[in-house]
Amino acid sequence: MFLYNVHRYPFIRLLIPWIAGIFCGDHFFDRSWAPLCGILFFGFFAALSFALYFLKRYSLRWCFGVVISALCFTGGWLGMTGQLQQAVCSFPKEETVYRVLITDAPQPKEHTYLCQALLKERRDTAGIYPIGHTAVLYLQQDSSASRLKSGDELLISARISPPLNNRNFDEFDYARFLMRKGISGIGYVASGKWTILSSSKPPLSSANPSISLRQDGMNNFDLKSTASSCRRNVVSLYQELGFNGDELAVLSALTIGDKTELSDSVRESYSVVGASHILALSGLHIGLLYTMIFFILKPIARRGNIGRCVRSVFFLVLLWTFAFFTGLSPSVVRSVSMFSILAMADMVGREPLSLNTLAVAAWLMLFCNPAWLFDVGFQLSFLAVASILLIQKPIYHLITVKSRIGKYVWGLMSVSIAAQIGTAPLVLFYFSRFSVHFLLTNLVVIPLITIILYAAVVMLLLTPFSWLQIGVTGGVKKLLEGLNFFVRWVEQLPYASIDGIWLYQSEVLGIYIVIALLTYYFMNRRYRNLQICLFSILLMGTYHATLYWLDCPQTSLVFYNMRGCPAVHCIKSDGQSWINYMDTLSNEKRLKHMTANYWKRHHLLPPQEITADCRHAELNRQQQIISYHGCRVCVINDNRWRNKSTVSPLYIQYLYLCKGYDGHLEELAQVFSFSYVILDASLSEYRKHLLESECKKSGLRFISLSDEGSVRFLL
């Protein structure tokens, strides 16, 4: 088995402790003692490794290996800690003037434009202070904001703060996600609160191929801006050739990684059938390009070592040119880096693709950017390739096929099966979806996009010959129409996908252990190995059943920390639930997205939405008073209860104060007798602090959702 032969793969022995160190560096980043301990351990193990190396004692070779592993562990720890530390920045709590440079093209959202910007300096009455950190800015939509582009320099007035999570149940750690990308802050810029200082030069055209420069003390190549301009020019060329709609969107995504034109329906269709990976430039697309260049330059490689070196140099130049052309996206950079290492391995006469070269690529990439380890694309890419290398051949040899066409089809299917086995646990964990017809999809889609990509390259190369280009364009259009038609047809098949799957992190690791044991059994068919496999499957099933039972739904009330969407979620023990909305529902979609993991974990059915007064067997809602399972919740989001009084106050368990109420708690105490006060996230800072002080003065128990996150009360 692989584990018994791990000594043949030295870089795997370096990669594993490096990955473990990165995980620990990320987990313990907030601990003040972690960086100092990491530095001390790194220095100690470095000195110890040098000492053991120069002793040259064969009996101590295992000690040297342990020390090197420990050194890699601390190196990964320090690398991840240092990268996260670069994203830490303190910002003023009040609105401040900043000079910023837009580094990515603004993306339109529902009410804003999202753009990534470099904070160059901060200005106040005391002076000008350089910053040099990156932030995510949300600019209010207007006619001026729609014209912004990458490379524009702005003067903004905004309150920028470090990214924070809402601390809702099972919520995605958005703050840590931004920190891993080197983003230090988030800010909202209202209309009229910004002005353009300088604008980037127009996009590059065939008539003016010069590279735009940015003057900021010195001239620097604005690579990302130039790459973005190249992509826009290619999209414009596609439009001139007659591509539009879904065909234009898919072609742009396949060839240059531009996914701005992709509609939600197209994304969902490709996701359901298990083909969403073809819409993101990754190892598949780079591999196809690599294969094409390999065959074109094959005659050169026949000239011996010099020929192989020339071919490898061509590989490197063309691959990185393509990476630049597609906008230097992280997925493309990762894939090109891996294939660059393969090209260099071919240059020195090594095996072009093996587990060791794959480990070299992964280690070098994680050495340069440890945060890539937490990127889903990075994980899926390397796991897919590793699975193909490890289990594709055993799968292929399970069935004997004699015909040439049958061998080709089964070979393609075995590759797809191997990649699916290797990535399925992570896909289930991240996306909670399993595409049932993935074999059928990949059997048709992969050859089809291979033809489309090669035809698109020919189409672009024929730009000087318009009469030939038109003919190729017609063929590409038909292929794209056929691709989209096939994807939608598979989507409509019964049981196209299984959704709502929930896996725990520990289960993902256990599934990979089971896969490894099963692979070992099929390679060495022994009864003892079969027993171990069956026992591991039984253990995993028991573990999953236990967790499923522990997370079964309970009768409860849940309040979420969601600004702009006050809601009371009434949950029943059988999985049924009712979610009571109290506002204009401006962020209803975001609330469902934010709570999706929590609902999946507790196996809740789609909740019934309540927006007005109603009366059910389990639930009663009248005048914003919700009665559920013997518990009353009064939602105060207007002034209907001000200046009211009763002889006997109505007893309620939870008083839910939201934006819209301008009075004080004393006025509500004339009408209600309550045990808990829930302060919604929609309240302003002033109102929140005012109501908190009133609760403290009256001795009332209160919970501020913006401070505590979502809360659950068992009934």
Buried (B, 14 or more C-beta within 10 A) or exposed (E): BBEEEEEEBBBBBBBBBBBBBBBBBBEBBEEEEBBEBBBEBBEBBBEBBEEBEEEEEEEBEEBBBBBBBBBBBBBBBBBBBEBBEEBEBEBEEEEBBBBBBBBBBBEEEEEBBEBBBBBBBBBEEEEEEEBEBBBBBBBBBEEBBEEBBBBBBBBBBBBBBBBEBBBBBBBBEBBBBBBBBBBBBBBEBBEEBBEEEEEBBEBBEEEEEEEBEBEEEEEEEBEBBBBBBBBBBBBEBBEEBEBEEBBBBBBBBBBBBBBEBBEEEBBEBBBBBBBBBBBBBBBBBBBBBBEBBBEEBEEBBEEEEEBBBBBBEBBBEBBBEBBBBBBBBBBBBBBBBBBBBBBBBBBEEBEBBBBBBBBBBBBBBBBEBBBBBBBEBBBBBBBBBBBBBBBBEEBBEEEEEEEEEEEEBBEBBBBBBBBBBBBBBBBBBBBBBBBBBBBBBBBBBBEBBBEBBBBBBBBBEBEEEEEBBEEBBEBBBEBBEEBBEBBBEBBEEEEBBEEEBBBBEEBBEBBBEBBBBBBBBBBEEEEEBBEBBEEBBEEBEEBBEEBEEEBEBEBBBBBBBBBBBBBBBBBBEEBBBBBBBBBEBEBBEBBBEBBBBBBBBBEBEEBBEBEEEBEEEEBBBEEBBBBBBEBBBBBBBBEEBBEEEEEEBEEBBBBBBBBBBEEEBEBBBEBBEBEBBBBBBBBEEEBBEBBBEBBEEEEBEBBBBBEBBBBBBEB
